[in-house]
Amino acid sequence: MTSSGPLYLGFDLSTQQLKGLVVDSSLKKVQEAKFDFDADSKAFGIQKGVLVNEAEHEVFAPVALWLQAIDTLLGRLKDDGLDFNRVKGISGSGMQHGSVFWNADAEQLLSQLESDKPLQSQLDGAFAHPYSPNWQDASTQKECEEFDAILGDEHQLAYATGSKAHHRFTGPQILRFQRKYPDKYVKTHKITLVSSWIATIFLGKFAPFDISDVCGMNLWDIKAGKWNEKLLELAAGPSGVDALKKKLGDVPEDGGIHLGTVSKYFVRRHGFSEDCTVVASTGDNPSTILALPLRSNDAIVSLGTSTTFLMSTQEYKPDPATHFFNSPTTPGLYMFMLCYKNGGLAREKVRDAINAKAGVSDKNSWTEFDKHLLSTPPLAQEDASKPAHLGLYFPRPEIIPPLPVGEWHYTYDLKADKLSSAQSVLQSPEQDARIIVESQFLSLRLRSRELVSSPGKGLPPQPRRVYMVGGGSRNKAIAKVAGEVLGGSEGVFKLDVGENACALGAAYKAVWAIERAKGETFEELIGKRWREEEFVEKIADGYNAEIWERYGKVLGPFQDMENGLLEEQKHAGKGEQGLV
């Protein structure tokens, strides 16, 4: 590394790994390293980064594991030739919702770290509880019911905090923690999220929550910009609201706030510059949208085992089926998120049936699936006079909408405005290829239609661009249908930042925070420097007026189909409420 310009370090602390990624001012990646918790850690007995108490549905990680990871990762970067003295800014990305419970000795221990000793041995005594609940934890059903009820119902909770109550969210987790471990809760001096835990370690003193990540707690009133007193009262229990407020602290509005310079420990042990600035860290999902950068009215569709939809929007219209967070960088923007359990596995089940019928020897081949996906007309209508076909394919229990395992088929007669149950598509499994992909994107369009705006003169509201990530993003046939259903005035694009989107977003956040001019937004600064051609490939045309309008005509029937099934489940004693 012969250059002498400033460098920026982004971390991503996820369930199974800690990653570190270094970029320069031009956003060029300079170095990266990782620490795999299962493969590289010592003496924790973890599997896939966590410990499990199945009897209570608890999933948690030892905090000391992360301390071991930080020291080792920085050592690896140094061994690879990184000059830490050039690093001018640090930020991080942490898996959302997880919490760390520090005791009253923690800040003194952080300030007195000896550079010749590792973090783990010096901070073992800093925690009121040695474990952090993981986002997979499902132990808080009772607490979630209380959170959903405290403001009236789950709709009111979603309006205030951006989400209804979820097992993994920090508020319900704190409520359960103070009930299960009352003594440890009293001894807790400070609670950090995983993101602010990263900043705390590098700062050498407690770091505040990030303005975006705080929205994953079910405690922060997003529109009011402050803690919700009723929710704090519920979570705090006998110790009271004031005690919990002190444990949580204040939340700065500026996502690029300079928290201070890096701890002397890292200057002496690893060679950081004394003027290296620690920037507020954010959650992994907010950090993902910083890796683009994602502009207002753009959407990301992650097609992995599950399906995730992320969008940057100026509209705040929360619903129990969705998540809203403040933008991690830009006041007035929100991050909208949908999470589905059924994604790639559901498509693979149809693919396997098509391959079996066709006698395809390569069971993982998508060739036949893609052929039928593109040859089947939209909604499996041979012509406009025939009924449209709609379906839901859930090999796993779904959360949007909350339905059990099952497969359902319906037809919709546009002229008669009649929705009817059906056994299957006319040609199964071949036409299922089209219907399953359509169903997944129709659900996204249905739930995002109030949030998109017109991307140009004479165009109906839709995303400007649709970015595809994850394993399914390599499939151009799926991308074509995504554009037909969702729109995308500039097209559908494959986004390839490897597996480093969160760390990259954190590094970009550090660049922006340190180098921005007064009033310069993240989107403005990063947008000028980001080399789109390195990461983005246009793979489908996107908006087609005629086909897009055909899909628009079945959004109502699609919603009616979902609500009808939810009503059936409710009467059967299994289900929940429908869409509103």
C-alpha positions, 0 to 999 in steps of 0.5 A, a space after each residue: 500500500 504505497 498511497 498515503 490518503 485517508 482510509 475508513 474502516 467498516 465492521 459488520 458484526 453478524 450472527 456467525 461472523 465479524 467482518 472488517 472492510 477498509 475503503 479509501 476516500 474514493 470508496 475503493 475497497 482496500 482490504 478486508 478480513 473476517 473472523 468466523 465464530 464457529 471456526 475461529 473462536 475458542 472455548 464457547 461451545 457455540 453452533 452457527 454463532 449462538 447457544 440455544 436453550 430450546 426449553 425456553 426458545 432462547 437463542 443467545 451469544 456470549 459477548 466475550 466471543 465478540 471481544 475475542 473476534 475484534 482483537 483477532 480480526 484487527 491482527 489479521 488486517 495488520 498482518 495483511 499490511 494495513 497501516 492503521 495510522 491512515 484510518 481516519 474514521 470507524 463505523 459499524 453494522 450490528 445485527 439488529 435488536 440484540 442487546 448487551 447489559 453492562 454493569 457499573 464498572 464497565 466504563 472504568 474498565 474500558 478507560 483503563 485497558 492495557 495494550 499488552 493484553 487482549 480485550 476479552 481478559 480485561 472486559 470479562 467483568 464489565 457485563 451484568 449479563 454475559 450473553 446477548 439475545 440473538 434475533 432468532 430468539 423466540 422466548 418473548 411471546 407473552 411480552 410481545 402480547 403485552 407490548 401489542 396491547 399497551 397502546 391499544 393494539 398492534 396497529 397503534 404500536 406499529 404507528 408509534 414505533 414502526 413495527 408491531 411487537 416481535 420476539 426479537 425486538 429489544 423492548 420485549 427482550 428487556 421486559 423479559 430480562 428484568 423479570 427473569 433476572 431482576 438482580 442482574 437488571 438492577 445491576 445493569 448500568 447501561 444497555 447497548 444494541 449490538 451496533 452501539 456496542 461496537 462503537 462503545 468498544 472502539 470509543 472506550 466509553 458508552 456510545 449512544 444508539 443510532 437514530 435508525 437502529 433505535 427503531 428496532 426496539 419497540 420503544 422509540 416513538 419515530 414521529 415524536 423523536 423520543 422514547 415512548 413513556 408508556 412503552 418504557 413503563 411497561 419494559 421497566 417494571 418495578 425499577 421505574 421509567 427513570 432508571 430505564 431511561 438512564 440505562 438507554 441514554 439519549 439518541 442523537 439525531 445526526 446519523 453521522 455524529 462524531 462520537 469521539 476519537 478512538 480509545 488509547 488501547 487501539 492506538 497503542 496496541 494496533 497503531 491507530 492514529 490518535 485523531 481517528 474518529 468513531 462514528 455512530 454505528 447502525 443496524 445491519 438492515 439500515 447499513 445494507 441500504 448504505 452500500 448502494 447508496 439507495 435513493 428515495 423511491 428505489 427498492 432492493 429485493 433480496 431473493 435468498 432462502 427468505 425474501 426481504 424488500 427494502 425501500 427508501 421512502 419519504 412516506 411514513 405509513 406503518 402497518 403491523 405487517 411491515 417495518 419502518 426505521 428512520 434513515 441511518 443518515 438522512 432526516 426525512 427519509 425512512 427505510 421500509 422493510 418487508 420480511 417473508 419466510 417463503 422465498 427461494 425454498 418455495 420456488 425450488 419446490 416448484 422447480 423440482 416438480 418441473 424437473 421431475 416431470 421433464 426428466 431433468 437429470 440435474 435437479 438444481 437446474 433452473 432451465 425448465 423452470 425459466 422456460 415455463 416462467 417466460 412462456 406462460 402468459 401473465 396470470 396464466 391468461 391465454 387471453 384477456 377474456 379468460 380468468 386470471 390465476 392467483 396463488 400462494 405457495 407456503 412450504 413454511 409457515 408465513 408471517 406476511 400474511 400469517 398463514 400455515 404451511 399450504 398451497 392455495 389457488 384462485 381464479 379471478 374473473 375481471 368482467 364478473 369481478 368474481 374471485 373463486 377457489 381452484 384446485 390448481 393452475 390448468 397446467 401444473 407444475 409448468 404454469 406454477 413457475 409463473 404463478 409462484 413468482 408473480 405471487 411473491 412480487 404481487 405481495 411486495 407491490 400490494 404492501 409498498 403501493 402507498 409508499 412509491 411515487 411517480 419516478 417521472 412525468 406521466 408515469 404512475 407511482 412505482 420504484 425508480 429502480 429495482 435492485 436484486 440481490 441474493 442467490 435469486 438475483 442471478 436469474 434474469 427470467 425472475 428479474 423480468 417478471 419482477 419488473 413487470 409486476 413491480 415496475 421500475 422506470 429505469 429497469 431492474 438491476 443486479 447488485 453485486 457487493 459480494 457478502 459485504 453489503 453491511 460492512 461496506 455500508 458502514 465504511 461508506 457511512 464513515 467516509 460521509 461522516 468525516 468528509 461531508 461538507 456542511 449540509 451535504 447528504 449521504 446520498 449526495 456525497 456517496 452518489 458522486 463517488 460511487 462507481 456504479 459500473 463495478 457493482 450494478 448490471 441492468 438485467 431487465 427492462 422493468 416497467 411495461 405499461 400494459 402488463 403493469 396495469 394488468 397486474 394492478 387490476 388483480 391487487 384487490 383480488 389478491 388482497 381478498 384472497 389473503 384475507 379470505 384465507 386468514 378468516 378461514 384460519 381464524 374460524 379454524 382457531 389457527 389464524 390472526 388478523 388480515 390486512 388493513 
